[in-house]
């Protein structure tokens, strides 16, 4: 024990003898802590986070089984861990691909000039399209993907992968056109699909005055964290759902407030990297 203490003391003393070595180690620790923080924050609320929690619990139970002496259980759990990694990569391939694409896009931030954020462009397009459709009673159902993937619902619709604009959103929902039925899903700053099918809510507390669009919006909010906008074709009323919350008959000003609240930092502008680090206007 004394030898170990002497080694630790010498190691600590060597760090302070060479400030450069100390700075490198501190930077190393800070980088690892930052990467772990961003990784956990990115996974929060997603299906992959649930998988990570399950894997961590499984590994803890594996060590407990080994410590107790359950040889057979330990062997079987080792096999599950070995082949479970491959199974996880296959099952969560869409989420992993989307995460890597987002990570790749973040490298552009350091070279990007000050410009309107993607969230602000999205909010602007939604406000203009709803402002046009609501007084004309053009029914609409628009879904904005958040942390949880909507790939399974996107697959039920007609793929578009189009740039977001109020003109396109309005044109999609014009009655008696091929794309106006079903939902439009917005994901990764693109109109990913139209005519998508959403799960209908089976809640008995929903008033009968609300039709299929509203039930679909509420149903999706019960199964994901997506933001869903509904324009009623009977009344022109504007509704928004998210995480089981149903806000209906919103005024245009209330709709804008709710939209900016739900879509993160919708009014912020992206700043150059040096302003992000050092601050300033």
C-alpha positions as CSV (number, residue, x, y, z in Angstrom):
1,X,0.0,0.0,0.0
2,X,2.9,2.4,0.8
3,X,4.5,1.6,-2.5
4,X,1.2,2.5,-4.3
5,X,1.0,5.7,-2.4
6,X,4.5,6.6,-3.3
7,X,3.8,6.0,-7.0
8,X,0.7,8.1,-6.9
9,X,2.6,10.9,-5.2
10,X,5.3,10.8,-7.8
11,X,2.8,10.8,-10.6
12,X,1.0,13.9,-9.2
13,X,4.3,15.6,-8.6
14,X,5.4,15.0,-12.2
15,X,2.3,16.6,-13.5
16,X,3.0,19.8,-11.6
17,X,6.7,19.7,-12.7
18,X,5.6,19.8,-16.3
19,X,2.7,22.3,-16.8
20,X,2.3,21.2,-20.4
21,X,1.6,17.6,-19.4
22,X,-0.9,18.8,-16.8
23,X,-2.7,20.9,-19.4
24,X,-2.8,18.0,-21.9
25,X,-4.3,15.7,-19.2
26,X,-6.9,18.3,-18.2
27,X,-7.8,18.9,-21.8
28,X,-8.2,15.2,-22.3
29,X,-10.6,14.9,-19.4
30,X,-12.6,17.9,-20.5
31,X,-13.0,16.6,-24.1
32,X,-14.1,13.1,-22.9
33,X,-16.6,14.7,-20.4
34,X,-18.0,17.0,-23.1
35,X,-18.4,14.2,-25.6
36,X,-20.2,12.0,-23.0
37,X,-22.4,14.9,-22.1
38,X,-23.4,15.6,-25.7
39,X,-23.9,11.9,-26.4
40,X,-26.2,11.4,-23.4
41,X,-28.1,14.7,-24.2
42,X,-28.5,13.6,-27.8
43,X,-29.9,10.2,-26.8
44,X,-32.3,11.5,-24.1
45,X,-35.9,10.7,-24.9
46,X,-35.1,8.4,-27.9
47,X,-35.5,4.7,-28.4
48,X,-31.7,4.3,-28.3
49,X,-31.6,5.8,-24.8
50,X,-34.0,3.1,-23.6
51,X,-31.7,0.5,-25.2
52,X,-28.6,2.0,-23.5
53,X,-30.4,1.9,-20.1
54,X,-31.3,-1.8,-20.7
55,X,-27.8,-2.7,-21.8
56,X,-26.3,-1.0,-18.7
57,X,-28.7,-2.9,-16.4
58,X,-28.0,-6.2,-18.3
59,X,-24.2,-5.7,-17.8
60,X,-24.6,-5.0,-14.1
61,X,-26.7,-8.1,-13.7
62,X,-24.0,-10.1,-15.6
63,X,-21.3,-9.0,-13.1
64,X,-23.6,-9.8,-10.2
65,X,-24.2,-13.3,-11.6
66,X,-20.4,-13.8,-12.0
67,X,-19.7,-12.5,-8.5
68,X,-22.4,-14.9,-7.0
69,X,-20.9,-17.8,-9.0
70,X,-23.7,-18.5,-11.5
71,X,-21.5,-20.0,-14.2
72,X,-24.2,-21.1,-16.7
73,X,-26.1,-17.8,-16.4
74,X,-22.8,-15.8,-16.8
75,X,-22.0,-17.8,-19.9
76,X,-25.4,-17.3,-21.5
77,X,-25.3,-13.5,-20.7
78,X,-21.8,-13.3,-22.3
79,X,-23.3,-14.8,-25.5
80,X,-26.2,-12.4,-25.5
81,X,-23.7,-9.4,-25.1
82,X,-21.5,-10.7,-27.9
83,X,-24.3,-11.1,-30.5
84,X,-26.6,-8.4,-29.0
85,X,-24.3,-5.7,-30.3
86,X,-24.8,-6.9,-33.9
87,X,-28.6,-7.2,-33.4
88,X,-28.7,-3.7,-31.9
89,X,-26.9,-2.2,-34.9
90,X,-29.4,-3.9,-37.3
91,X,-32.5,-2.9,-35.3
92,X,-31.5,0.7,-34.7
93,X,-29.8,1.3,-38.1
94,X,-32.2,4.2,-39.1
95,X,-31.6,6.0,-35.8
96,X,-27.8,5.5,-35.9
97,X,-27.7,6.7,-39.5
98,X,-29.8,9.8,-38.6
99,X,-27.5,10.5,-35.6
100,X,-24.3,10.3,-37.7
101,X,-25.8,12.6,-40.3
102,X,-26.6,15.2,-37.7
103,X,-23.1,14.8,-36.2
104,X,-21.7,15.4,-39.6
105,X,-23.7,18.6,-40.1
106,X,-22.5,20.0,-36.8
107,X,-19.0,20.4,-38.3
108,X,-20.4,23.0,-40.7
109,X,-21.3,25.3,-37.7
110,X,-17.7,26.3,-37.1
111,X,-17.4,27.7,-40.6
112,X,-20.9,29.0,-40.9
113,X,-21.7,32.7,-41.2
114,X,-24.4,34.3,-39.1
115,X,-27.7,33.3,-40.7
116,X,-31.3,32.4,-39.9
117,X,-31.6,29.1,-38.2
118,X,-33.3,26.1,-39.6
119,X,-35.8,26.3,-36.8
120,X,-36.7,29.9,-37.6
121,X,-37.2,29.0,-41.3
122,X,-39.5,26.1,-40.3
123,X,-41.5,28.3,-38.0
124,X,-41.9,30.9,-40.7
125,X,-43.1,28.4,-43.2
126,X,-45.6,26.9,-40.8
127,X,-47.0,30.3,-39.7
128,X,-47.5,31.4,-43.3
129,X,-49.1,28.1,-44.5
130,X,-51.5,27.9,-41.5
131,X,-52.3,31.6,-41.9
132,X,-53.4,30.9,-45.5
133,X,-55.2,27.6,-44.8
134,X,-57.1,28.5,-41.6
135,X,-59.4,31.2,-42.9
136,X,-60.1,29.2,-46.1
137,X,-60.9,26.0,-44.1
138,X,-58.3,23.9,-45.9
139,X,-57.8,20.8,-43.7
140,X,-54.2,20.1,-42.8
141,X,-52.2,17.6,-40.6
142,X,-48.5,18.5,-40.2
143,X,-46.1,16.6,-38.0
144,X,-42.6,17.8,-37.0
145,X,-40.2,15.1,-35.8
146,X,-38.4,15.8,-32.5
147,X,-36.0,13.6,-30.6
148,X,-37.9,10.3,-31.3
149,X,-37.7,9.0,-34.8
150,X,-40.9,8.9,-37.0
151,X,-39.3,6.6,-39.6
152,X,-42.0,3.9,-39.2
153,X,-44.7,6.5,-40.0
154,X,-42.7,8.1,-42.8
155,X,-42.6,4.7,-44.4
156,X,-46.4,4.7,-44.7
157,X,-46.6,7.8,-46.8
158,X,-45.3,9.1,-50.2
159,X,-41.7,10.1,-49.9
160,X,-40.9,13.7,-50.9
161,X,-37.6,14.7,-49.3
162,X,-38.3,18.3,-50.3
163,X,-37.2,21.6,-49.0
164,X,-39.6,23.2,-46.5
165,X,-41.7,26.1,-47.8
166,X,-45.1,27.5,-47.1
167,X,-46.0,27.3,-50.8
168,X,-45.4,23.6,-50.9
169,X,-47.2,22.9,-47.7
170,X,-50.3,24.8,-48.9
171,X,-50.2,23.1,-52.3
172,X,-50.1,19.7,-50.7
173,X,-53.3,20.2,-48.7
174,X,-55.4,21.8,-51.5
175,X,-58.5,19.5,-51.6
176,X,-58.9,16.9,-54.3
177,X,-55.2,16.7,-55.1
178,X,-53.2,13.4,-54.9
179,X,-51.2,14.4,-51.8
180,X,-53.8,16.1,-49.6
181,X,-55.0,13.0,-47.6
182,X,-53.0,11.9,-44.6
183,X,-50.2,13.7,-42.8
184,X,-47.2,15.6,-43.9
185,X,-44.1,14.6,-41.8
186,X,-41.2,17.0,-41.5
187,X,-37.9,15.5,-40.4
188,X,-34.2,16.6,-40.6
189,X,-35.3,20.0,-42.1
190,X,-37.1,18.3,-45.0
191,X,-40.6,17.5,-45.9
192,X,-40.0,13.8,-45.6
193,X,-43.3,12.4,-46.7
194,X,-47.0,13.2,-47.3
195,X,-50.1,11.0,-47.2
196,X,-48.6,9.3,-44.1
197,X,-50.9,7.3,-41.7
198,X,-50.8,8.1,-38.0
199,X,-52.2,6.0,-35.1
200,X,-55.7,7.1,-34.0
201,X,-56.2,7.8,-30.3
202,X,-58.6,5.5,-28.6
203,X,-59.2,7.9,-25.7
204,X,-62.9,8.2,-24.8
205,X,-62.4,11.7,-23.4
206,X,-62.0,13.3,-26.9
207,X,-65.0,15.3,-27.9
208,X,-67.0,14.0,-30.8
209,X,-66.7,17.4,-32.5
210,X,-63.1,16.5,-33.3
211,X,-62.6,14.4,-36.4
212,X,-60.0,11.9,-37.7
213,X,-57.2,14.5,-38.1
214,X,-57.5,15.5,-34.5
215,X,-57.6,11.9,-33.3
216,X,-54.6,11.1,-35.4
217,X,-52.7,14.1,-34.0
218,X,-53.6,13.1,-30.4
219,X,-52.7,9.4,-31.1
220,X,-49.3,10.3,-32.3
221,X,-48.7,12.6,-29.3
222,X,-49.4,9.6,-27.1
223,X,-46.8,7.5,-28.9
224,X,-44.0,10.1,-29.5
225,X,-42.7,13.5,-28.7
226,X,-43.5,14.9,-32.2
227,X,-45.3,18.3,-32.6
228,X,-48.4,18.0,-34.7
229,X,-50.4,20.8,-36.2
230,X,-54.0,20.4,-37.2
231,X,-56.2,22.8,-39.3
232,X,-59.8,21.8,-39.2
233,X,-61.6,21.8,-42.6
234,X,-65.0,22.3,-40.8
235,X,-64.1,25.3,-38.7
236,X,-60.6,26.4,-39.8
237,X,-59.6,26.0,-36.1
238,X,-55.9,25.6,-35.3
239,X,-54.8,22.9,-32.9
240,X,-51.4,21.6,-31.7
241,X,-50.5,18.4,-29.9
242,X,-47.3,17.2,-28.2
243,X,-46.7,14.5,-25.6
244,X,-50.4,14.0,-24.9
245,X,-51.2,17.7,-24.7
246,X,-54.0,18.9,-26.9
247,X,-54.3,22.7,-27.5
248,X,-57.2,23.5,-29.8
249,X,-58.9,26.6,-31.3
250,X,-55.7,28.7,-31.0
251,X,-55.6,32.2,-32.2
252,X,-52.8,33.1,-34.7
253,X,-50.7,34.8,-31.9
254,X,-51.2,31.9,-29.5
255,X,-50.3,29.4,-32.2
256,X,-47.1,31.3,-32.9
257,X,-46.2,31.3,-29.2
258,X,-46.9,27.6,-28.8
259,X,-45.0,26.8,-32.0
260,X,-41.9,28.7,-30.9
261,X,-42.0,27.1,-27.5
262,X,-42.3,23.6,-28.9
263,X,-39.7,24.0,-31.6
264,X,-36.5,24.6,-29.7
265,X,-35.0,28.1,-30.0
266,X,-37.1,29.0,-33.0
267,X,-36.3,32.7,-32.7
268,X,-32.5,32.3,-32.2
269,X,-29.9,32.9,-34.9
270,X,-26.8,30.9,-35.4
271,X,-23.7,32.8,-34.6
272,X,-20.1,32.2,-35.8
273,X,-18.1,29.7,-33.8
274,X,-15.9,32.4,-32.2
275,X,-19.0,34.2,-30.9
276,X,-20.4,30.9,-29.5
277,X,-17.2,30.3,-27.6
278,X,-16.2,33.8,-26.5
279,X,-19.7,35.5,-26.5
280,X,-20.5,38.9,-27.9
281,X,-23.1,40.2,-30.2
